[in-house]
Structure formats: structure tokens, C-alpha cells
Amino acid sequence: MSDSLWGPFHVLIFNTLVFLLSYAHFKAMLSDPGAVPLPKTRVDFSDIHTGELSAMLQNKDDWTVCTRCETYRPPRAHHCRICKRCIKRMDHHCPWINNCVGEKNQRYFVQFLIYVTILAVYAIALVSISWLRECPLCSREITIKQTRILHSIVLLIEAVMFGLFVLTILYDQIEAIIHDETGIEQLAALGSGSSDTPKLSYRKVLLRHICRLPCQSYQPTYRHLPSHTV
């Protein structure tokens, strides 16, 4: 496409998507996922069953105590064993961004997944067009043609693999947003043994093995508070 306006057009669009992808990735990686602030003083667990503690938490329904952070945490917050902090509305810890996906950075993580999916589809379309259309300016030398074919095959396999993997995670994220239920909360309900709880889906299995989602190993770290639902 170097002899027409389509060449510069695709260069502009593709690199714009790469820039947006990189920006979303760095924002998801460097943003605070919603870490619960650590207290200035340690929690005295000897007073956990006293009336004074109950009175202090009377207006904080569903709050729990994290014995690892030694602090109180709001509802739907969970402790990350990798970050060693409690994260508000924690979905999972993602090694691809080296950060937790939580209340404050989930939108950047979803944007990152969307851009990767678009780029994968875009790359597949460009490779397909290059195979279907005649290239009069391309060299006819056999070694160069073989190199182009090998490069196209590698790019196609890479785009398909990353596209399917990221599309699976994106579907899982959108499903969690629609149902207002994080991945950890779904897995916690699964581990409760309820007969109404669906079986572990293939997406959760994929995330467990590749994205380190703490499925069956998830154990909430809290102590039951008097007269409060956990």
C-alpha cells in the first residue's frame, strides 16, 4: 500500500491504537487499584470482642478486620497476597500489569483489553489483505518471498492467540461489571458449596492458570465482628 494513501492511513491508525494501548497499560499498571489505607497505629485484636469496638463499628455495616494488614476494611475489599495490601472491590491480581485490578484502575484494564483485541483483529485483517491482493512493488526473489510468508504466519498466529486470550478476559470483565460481582466474589460463592452456585467456567480455569486468579486457593483473611455480617 506504499503507493497509495492507504499506507499512511494504516500507519496512522495502527500506531494511534498502539499509543492508546500503551497509555491504558501504564495507567492500569501505575494507578492505585484502590488500596485500603493502613492505620497509623496497629489494631489491638485483644479488644475485638469488647463493647467499645462494637460501638465504634456500629455505623460500618459489613466491615471486616484484615489480620494481615491489621486494619479495618470496607465491604467487598480483599487482601492481595502479592501486593500485601487490601484492595477495594478487588477482581484479581494480574501479572501482565504487575498490579491488582480493583475499584480505581479497572476501567484502564478494560480499555487495555479492548485496544489489544482491536489491534489483534486489525493485524489479522491486514495480513489477510496482503495475502489476497497482488503486490506489484514486492520483490520476486524467492528468499524475500519466503521471509514475507514466514513473517505473516508468525504475526497471524500471534494475533490469533493474543486476541482469543484477551477477548476471553474482556468477556469475563464485562460480565463481572454487568452483574456487579468481582471475580473473587464469584469464586467465594463457588467455594461456599451452595447448590445454586454454577460450576467453574472455562474462563475462570483459563484465568486461574494464566492470569493467577486465586480460585480454589482463595481464603478470606478476616475475623468475624460481633453483630456484623461478613
C-alpha positions in Angstrom: 0.0 0.0 0.0 3.0 2.3 -0.1 2.0 3.7 -3.5 -1.4 5.0 -2.2 -2.9 6.9 0.7 -3.9 3.6 2.3 -0.3 3.1 3.5 0.0 6.3 5.6 -3.7 5.9 6.7 -3.0 2.4 8.2 0.3 3.6 9.7 -1.5 6.4 11.5 -4.5 4.3 12.7 -2.3 1.3 13.8 0.2 3.5 15.8 -2.6 5.5 17.3 -4.1 2.3 18.7 -0.6 1.2 19.9 -0.3 4.6 21.7 -3.7 4.2 23.3 -3.0 0.6 24.3 0.3 1.6 25.9 -1.3 4.5 27.7 -4.1 2.3 29.1 -1.5 -0.4 30.1 0.7 2.1 32.0 -2.3 3.7 33.7 -3.6 0.2 34.8 0.0 -0.7 36.0 0.9 2.5 37.8 -2.5 3.6 39.2 -3.7 2.8 42.7 -6.1 -0.1 42.3 -8.0 1.1 45.5 -5.7 0.1 48.3 -7.2 0.4 51.8 -5.1 3.0 53.8 -3.0 1.5 56.5 -3.7 2.7 60.0 -1.2 4.9 61.8 -1.4 2.6 64.8 -1.8 -1.2 64.9 -5.2 -2.7 65.6 -5.4 -4.2 69.1 -7.0 -7.6 68.5 -7.4 -8.2 72.2 -10.3 -5.7 72.1 -12.1 -7.3 69.1 -15.0 -8.6 71.2 -15.3 -5.6 73.5 -18.3 -3.3 73.5 -16.1 -0.4 72.7 -15.1 -1.9 69.3 -18.8 -2.8 68.6 -19.9 0.7 69.3 -17.1 2.1 67.1 -18.1 -0.1 64.1 -21.9 0.4 64.6 -22.2 2.6 61.6 -19.9 0.5 59.4 -22.0 -2.4 58.4 -20.3 -5.4 56.7 -16.8 -4.1 57.6 -14.2 -6.7 58.4 -10.8 -6.9 60.0 -7.8 -8.0 58.0 -5.4 -9.8 60.3 -2.5 -9.3 57.8 -2.9 -5.6 57.2 -4.1 -5.2 60.8 -6.7 -2.7 59.8 -10.5 -2.4 59.2 -11.6 -2.7 55.6 -14.8 -1.8 53.8 -17.2 -4.3 52.3 -16.0 -6.1 49.1 -12.4 -5.4 49.9 -10.0 -8.3 49.8 -6.4 -8.9 50.7 -3.8 -9.5 47.9 -1.1 -11.8 49.0 1.2 -10.5 46.2 0.7 -6.7 46.8 0.3 -7.4 50.6 -2.5 -4.8 50.8 -6.2 -4.9 51.0 -7.8 -3.7 47.7 -11.3 -2.3 47.4 -13.5 -4.3 45.0 -10.5 -6.5 44.1 -11.1 -8.6 41.0 -7.8 -10.3 40.7 -4.0 -9.7 40.6 -2.8 -9.6 37.0 0.9 -10.3 36.3 0.5 -8.7 32.8 0.2 -5.3 34.6 2.0 -6.3 37.7 -0.8 -4.9 39.8 -4.2 -5.7 41.2 -7.4 -4.9 39.2 -9.6 -3.1 41.6 -12.0 -0.3 42.1 -9.8 2.6 40.8 -8.0 1.0 37.9 -10.4 -1.5 36.4 -11.5 1.0 33.7 -7.9 1.3 32.5 -7.6 -2.5 32.5 -10.7 -2.9 30.4 -9.5 -0.2 28.0 -6.2 -2.1 27.6 -8.1 -5.3 26.8 -10.3 -3.5 24.2 -7.3 -2.0 22.4 -5.4 -5.3 22.4 -8.5 -7.0 20.9 -8.9 -4.3 18.2 -5.2 -4.4 17.3 -5.3 -8.2 17.0 -8.3 -8.1 14.7 -6.7 -5.2 12.7 -3.4 -7.2 12.3 -5.3 -10.3 11.1 -7.2 -8.1 8.6 -4.0 -6.5 7.2 -2.3 -9.9 6.9 -5.3 -11.4 5.1 -5.4 -8.4 2.7 -1.7 -8.8 2.0 -2.3 -12.4 1.0 -5.4 -11.8 -1.1 -4.1 -8.7 -3.0 -1.3 -8.7 -5.6 1.8 -6.7 -4.6 3.4 -5.3 -7.8 6.2 -3.5 -5.8 7.2 -6.5 -3.7 10.4 -8.3 -4.6 10.1 -11.6 -6.6 13.3 -13.0 -5.1 12.4 -16.4 -3.5 14.2 -15.8 -0.2 12.4 -12.5 0.3 9.0 -14.0 -0.5 9.6 -16.9 1.9 10.6 -14.4 4.6 7.4 -12.4 4.0 5.3 -15.6 4.2 7.0 -16.7 7.4 6.6 -13.2 9.0 3.0 -13.2 8.0 2.3 -16.6 9.5 4.1 -15.8 12.8 2.2 -12.5 13.0 -1.1 -14.2 12.3 -0.6 -16.9 15.0 0.5 -14.3 17.5 -2.6 -12.1 16.7 -5.0 -15.0 17.0 -3.5 -16.3 20.3 -3.4 -13.0 22.0 -6.7 -12.0 20.5 -8.6 -15.0 21.8 -6.9 -14.9 25.2 -7.6 -11.2 25.7 -11.1 -11.5 24.4 -11.8 -14.2 27.0 -10.6 -11.9 29.8 -12.5 -9.0 28.3 -15.8 -11.0 28.2 -15.2 -12.0 31.9 -14.6 -8.4 32.9 -17.8 -7.1 31.1 -19.8 -10.0 32.6 -18.5 -9.0 36.1 -19.4 -5.4 35.6 -22.9 -6.2 34.3 -23.6 -8.5 37.3 -21.7 -6.2 39.7 -19.7 -9.1 41.1 -15.9 -9.3 41.1 -14.0 -12.4 40.1 -13.1 -13.1 43.7 -16.7 -12.8 44.9 -17.8 -15.3 42.2 -15.2 -17.7 43.4 -16.0 -17.2 47.0 -19.6 -18.0 46.2 -18.4 -21.1 44.4 -16.4 -22.2 47.4 -19.4 -21.8 49.7 -20.8 -25.1 48.4 -24.2 -23.7 47.6 -26.3 -26.0 45.3 -27.4 -22.9 43.3 -23.8 -21.9 42.5 -22.7 -22.7 38.9 -19.7 -24.7 38.2 -16.3 -23.1 37.4 -16.5 -21.9 33.9 -13.7 -22.4 31.3 -12.9 -18.7 31.5 -12.1 -19.0 35.3 -10.0 -22.0 34.6 -8.1 -20.0 32.0 -7.6 -17.1 34.3 -6.6 -19.3 37.2 -3.7 -20.9 35.2 -2.6 -18.0 33.1 -3.6 -14.8 35.0 -3.1 -16.1 38.5 -6.7 -15.6 39.6 -6.8 -17.1 43.2 -9.6 -19.6 42.6 -9.8 -22.6 44.9 -6.9 -21.3 47.0 -8.8 -18.1 47.9 -9.3 -17.8 51.6 -10.7 -14.5 53.1 -8.5 -13.1 55.8 -10.8 -11.6 58.3 -12.2 -12.1 61.8 -15.9 -12.1 62.4 -17.0 -9.0 64.1 -19.8 -9.1 66.6 -23.3 -8.2 65.2 -21.9 -7.5 61.8 -22.5 -9.5 58.6 -19.3 -10.8 56.9 
